[in-house]
């Protein structure tokens, strides 16, 4: 119990840069274990997109040729014919539908993928003894539908208005962990409680992950396009999409090849998110549970040592009184609850776990 409490205090004291550092360490340490299942889900996503959206995208491309002529005529004249306006509306609607379906399929598959490994990564980060196979199997239970409903369905649906999607992501992304935990509240409320007040940290982790993947992916695709995409290869690639000569096998391989960076870096986000989740969960657990459990001993200590209290340390000015030693010494200070010397300011005492925010002023 003591070791677990010290572990929580250590996690709660981590700042954002330390959380990111731990996330990258998790990525390196668990990469061999995580890459296979997450790459599998990425390939499943590519296969679904190829089989479900190829026809729709081909039809949209064919409308695009007509739309180019339509836009040219719009520049030259002041009005569109009814047929041209109908083409424009159809093209816009189908593009929107294609984007929505792609986001919906992607959100569902990625949510399932993160749920399948989230509990394992969290327990490894907490230094628990866990087997990946057992954790992977336990991830697929009826509670996973909570995560799929909110993150896999509601998130892409709300993306239509854009802003609600950002809030749903920031408020409920931790559901990929809490749905498979024993919590006092329901998993949705627990995820929201842990994320409360930390919206920008969550968004920051997401942006960092996206920037890394986009940067590496852009470099990779630029190199591939430079060497492989030319006048002789474009007709071959187009023939794979053409309904008359369609080749689903080559389309799948082509999309896997072009999305290889996403596949290779698939474990990164769940590792960064795990480190952040663990730190925020530790702060929540310490704030509402740990302090209450040890409240009697705190009261007894303060009753015996009335000068050691959370308020500023004021020495009564009397003729007979002697000067008390200063609590803070060159950045160091003593915990007012247990008397432990703390070398550097911490939000929680590493010995007793008490909240020191009011004392250090952070």
QUIDA-V289088 format. One record per residue. N is the residue number from 1. RES is the residue in one small letter. SS is DSSP state (alpha for helix, beta for strand, coil for the rest). PHI is phi in radians with two decimals (* if undefined). Layout:
# QUIDA-V289088
N	RES	SS	PHI
N	RES	SS	PHI
This chain:
# QUIDA-V289088
1	x	coil	*
2	x	alpha	-1.14
3	x	alpha	-1.10
4	x	alpha	-1.13
5	x	alpha	-1.13
6	x	alpha	-1.12
7	x	alpha	-1.10
8	x	alpha	-1.12
9	x	alpha	-1.08
10	x	alpha	-1.07
11	x	alpha	-1.18
12	x	alpha	-1.13
13	x	coil	-1.43
14	x	coil	-1.27
15	x	coil	-1.56
16	x	alpha	-1.13
17	x	alpha	-1.15
18	x	alpha	-1.19
19	x	alpha	-1.10
20	x	alpha	-1.09
21	x	alpha	-1.07
22	x	alpha	-1.14
23	x	alpha	-1.09
24	x	alpha	-1.18
25	x	alpha	-1.12
26	x	alpha	-1.03
27	x	alpha	-1.03
28	x	alpha	-1.24
29	x	alpha	-1.21
30	x	coil	-1.92
31	x	alpha	-1.04
32	x	alpha	-1.07
33	x	alpha	-1.37
34	x	alpha	-1.49
35	x	alpha	-1.11
36	x	alpha	-1.13
37	x	alpha	-1.14
38	x	alpha	-1.25
39	x	alpha	-1.14
40	x	alpha	-1.04
41	x	alpha	-1.17
42	x	alpha	-1.12
43	x	alpha	-1.17
44	x	alpha	-1.03
45	x	alpha	-1.08
46	x	alpha	-1.11
47	x	alpha	-1.08
48	x	alpha	-1.09
49	x	alpha	-1.08
50	x	alpha	-1.14
51	x	alpha	-1.30
52	x	alpha	-1.65
53	x	alpha	-2.03
54	x	alpha	-1.10
55	x	alpha	-1.07
56	x	alpha	-1.10
57	x	alpha	-1.16
58	x	alpha	-1.13
59	x	alpha	-1.14
60	x	alpha	-1.10
61	x	alpha	-1.09
62	x	alpha	-1.17
63	x	alpha	-1.22
64	x	alpha	-1.07
65	x	alpha	-1.14
66	x	alpha	-1.16
67	x	alpha	-1.13
68	x	alpha	-1.05
69	x	alpha	-1.15
70	x	alpha	-1.12
71	x	alpha	-1.17
72	x	alpha	-1.14
73	x	alpha	-1.20
74	x	alpha	-1.17
75	x	alpha	-1.19
76	x	alpha	-1.37
77	x	coil	-2.11
78	x	coil	-1.74
79	x	coil	-2.54
80	x	coil	-1.76
81	x	coil	-1.29
82	x	alpha	-0.97
83	x	alpha	-1.16
84	x	alpha	-1.17
85	x	alpha	-1.15
86	x	alpha	-1.11
87	x	alpha	-1.11
88	x	alpha	-1.10
89	x	alpha	-1.16
90	x	alpha	-1.13
91	x	alpha	-1.08
92	x	alpha	-1.13
93	x	alpha	-1.13
94	x	alpha	-1.18
95	x	alpha	-1.09
96	x	alpha	-1.12
97	x	alpha	-1.11
98	x	alpha	-1.11
99	x	alpha	-1.12
100	x	alpha	-1.12
101	x	alpha	-1.11
102	x	alpha	-1.12
103	x	alpha	-1.17
104	x	alpha	-1.12
105	x	alpha	-1.08
106	x	alpha	-1.11
107	x	alpha	-1.14
108	x	alpha	-1.13
109	x	alpha	-1.15
110	x	alpha	-1.17
111	x	alpha	-1.08
112	x	alpha	-1.07
113	x	alpha	-1.08
114	x	alpha	-1.18
115	x	alpha	-1.12
116	x	alpha	-1.17
117	x	alpha	-2.06
118	x	alpha	-1.03
119	x	alpha	-1.12
120	x	alpha	-1.12
121	x	alpha	-1.10
122	x	alpha	-1.09
123	x	alpha	-1.19
124	x	alpha	-1.14
125	x	alpha	-1.15
126	x	coil	-1.50
127	x	coil	1.09
128	x	coil	-1.58
129	x	coil	-1.47
130	x	coil	-2.52
131	x	coil	-1.71
132	x	alpha	-1.09
133	x	alpha	-1.07
134	x	alpha	-1.13
135	x	alpha	-1.15
136	x	alpha	-1.10
137	x	alpha	-1.15
138	x	alpha	-1.19
139	x	alpha	-1.20
140	x	coil	-1.67
141	x	coil	-2.29
142	x	coil	-1.14
143	x	coil	-1.22
144	x	alpha	-1.11
145	x	alpha	-1.18
146	x	alpha	-1.06
147	x	alpha	-1.17
148	x	alpha	-1.12
149	x	alpha	-1.11
150	x	alpha	-1.41
151	x	alpha	-1.53
152	x	alpha	-1.58
153	x	alpha	-2.04
154	x	alpha	-1.09
155	x	alpha	-1.09
156	x	alpha	-1.18
157	x	alpha	-1.14
158	x	alpha	-1.24
159	x	coil	-1.13
160	x	coil	-1.00
161	x	coil	-1.69
162	x	coil	1.28
163	x	alpha	-1.06
164	x	alpha	-0.98
165	x	alpha	-1.11
166	x	alpha	-1.11
167	x	alpha	-1.22
168	x	alpha	-1.06
169	x	alpha	-1.10
170	x	alpha	-1.18
171	x	alpha	-1.49
172	x	alpha	-2.17
173	x	coil	-1.11
174	x	coil	-1.25
175	x	alpha	-1.09
176	x	alpha	-1.15
177	x	alpha	-1.77
178	x	alpha	-1.26
179	x	coil	-1.08
180	x	coil	-1.91
181	x	coil	-2.04
182	x	coil	-1.48
183	x	coil	-2.17
184	x	coil	-1.18
185	x	coil	-1.53
186	x	coil	-1.30
187	x	alpha	-0.99
188	x	alpha	-1.17
189	x	alpha	-1.14
190	x	alpha	-1.13
191	x	alpha	-1.08
192	x	alpha	-1.17
193	x	alpha	-1.14
194	x	alpha	-1.22
195	x	alpha	-1.38
196	x	coil	-1.00
197	x	coil	1.42
198	x	coil	-2.22
199	x	alpha	-0.98
200	x	alpha	-1.27
201	x	alpha	-1.17
202	x	alpha	-1.13
203	x	alpha	-1.10
204	x	alpha	-1.08
205	x	alpha	-1.07
206	x	alpha	-1.10
207	x	alpha	-1.13
208	x	alpha	-1.06
209	x	alpha	-1.07
210	x	alpha	-1.12
211	x	alpha	-1.09
212	x	alpha	-1.11
213	x	alpha	-1.16
214	x	alpha	-1.12
215	x	alpha	-1.11
216	x	alpha	-1.13
217	x	alpha	-1.13
218	x	alpha	-1.12
219	x	alpha	-1.11
220	x	alpha	-1.12
221	x	alpha	-1.16
222	x	alpha	-1.11
223	x	alpha	-1.15
224	x	alpha	-1.11
225	x	alpha	-1.08
226	x	alpha	-1.14
227	x	alpha	-1.64
228	x	alpha	-1.94
229	x	coil	-1.63
230	x	coil	-2.64
231	x	alpha	-1.10
232	x	alpha	-1.50
233	x	alpha	-1.60
234	x	alpha	-1.05
235	x	alpha	-1.06
236	x	alpha	-1.16
237	x	alpha	-1.12
238	x	alpha	-1.10
239	x	alpha	-1.16
240	x	alpha	-1.20
241	x	alpha	-1.52
242	x	coil	-1.05
243	x	coil	-0.96
244	x	coil	-1.27
245	x	coil	-2.25
246	x	coil	-1.13
247	x	coil	-2.32
248	x	alpha	-1.12
249	x	alpha	-1.05
250	x	alpha	-1.20
251	x	alpha	-1.11
252	x	alpha	-1.12
253	x	alpha	-1.11
254	x	alpha	-1.09
255	x	alpha	-1.25
256	x	alpha	-1.09
257	x	alpha	-1.10
258	x	alpha	-1.30
259	x	coil	-1.88
260	x	alpha	-1.10
261	x	alpha	-1.15
262	x	alpha	-1.05
263	x	alpha	-1.21
264	x	alpha	-1.14
265	x	coil	-1.68
266	x	coil	-0.99
267	x	alpha	-1.28
268	x	alpha	-1.09
269	x	alpha	-1.13
270	x	alpha	-1.14
271	x	alpha	-1.26
272	x	alpha	-1.09
273	x	alpha	-1.18
274	x	alpha	-1.10
275	x	alpha	-1.08
276	x	alpha	-1.18
277	x	alpha	-1.03
278	x	alpha	-1.10
279	x	alpha	-1.16
280	x	alpha	-1.20
281	x	alpha	-1.16
282	x	alpha	-1.10
283	x	alpha	-1.09
284	x	alpha	-1.15
285	x	alpha	-1.13
286	x	alpha	-1.18
287	x	alpha	-1.22
288	x	alpha	-1.93
289	x	alpha	-2.10
290	x	alpha	-1.08
291	x	alpha	-1.15
292	x	alpha	-1.15
293	x	alpha	-1.09
294	x	coil	-1.87
295	x	alpha	-1.05
296	x	alpha	-1.03
297	x	alpha	-1.14
298	x	alpha	-1.12
299	x	alpha	-1.14
300	x	alpha	-1.11
301	x	alpha	-1.16
302	x	alpha	-1.20
303	x	alpha	-1.18
304	x	alpha	-1.40
305	x	coil	-2.14
306	x	coil	-1.23
307	x	coil	-1.33
308	x	coil	-1.63
309	x	coil	-2.58
310	x	coil	-1.13
311	x	coil	-1.24
312	x	coil	-0.93
313	x	coil	-1.49
314	x	coil	-2.00
315	x	coil	-1.60
316	x	coil	-1.02
317	x	coil	-1.58
318	x	coil	-2.29
319	x	coil	-1.16
320	x	coil	-1.58
321	x	coil	-1.30
322	x	coil	-1.84
323	x	coil	-1.25
324	x	coil	-1.35
325	x	coil	-1.13
326	x	coil	-1.17
327	x	coil	-1.26
328	x	coil	-1.54
329	x	beta	-2.30
330	x	coil	0.88
331	x	coil	1.62
332	x	beta	-1.57
333	x	beta	-2.75
334	x	beta	-1.73
335	x	coil	-1.12
336	x	coil	-1.25
337	x	coil	-1.75
338	x	coil	-2.17
339	x	coil	1.49
340	x	coil	-1.25
341	x	beta	-1.33
342	x	beta	-1.89
343	x	coil	-1.22
344	x	coil	-2.20
345	x	coil	-0.99
346	x	coil	-2.28
347	x	coil	-1.29
348	x	beta	-2.30
349	x	coil	-1.16
350	x	coil	-1.20
351	x	coil	-1.70
352	x	coil	-1.87
353	x	coil	1.44
354	x	coil	-1.23
355	x	beta	-1.33
356	x	coil	-1.94
357	x	alpha	-1.03
358	x	alpha	-1.16
359	x	alpha	-1.46
360	x	alpha	-1.44
361	x	coil	1.41
362	x	coil	-1.98
